């Protein structure tokens, strides 16, 4: 082991250093400073509480508005009826085509005068 006395000296130095800083005298607070500090703390708590309450009120107002809007939309949907099962309208009839007579109006006659004999 190393020198035990050196270890004891170092530990004593650390202890006395910490002890000397721990024994410092704290600044005494005057009653006016204390009242001012309390007033600031109360104002901060009041502001936080007010902000929380405003948030809750906004959330409640939004919920109520959503419910009213939903009920209005449902009521309007029930009033308007869209009938999708009806018949489609009749189709438009096309115009009749105009029949034009042929340019050649002669009678049709056979191509050959006699019937040819197929057996020879």
Long-range contacts (C-beta under 8 A, 24 or more apart in sequence): none
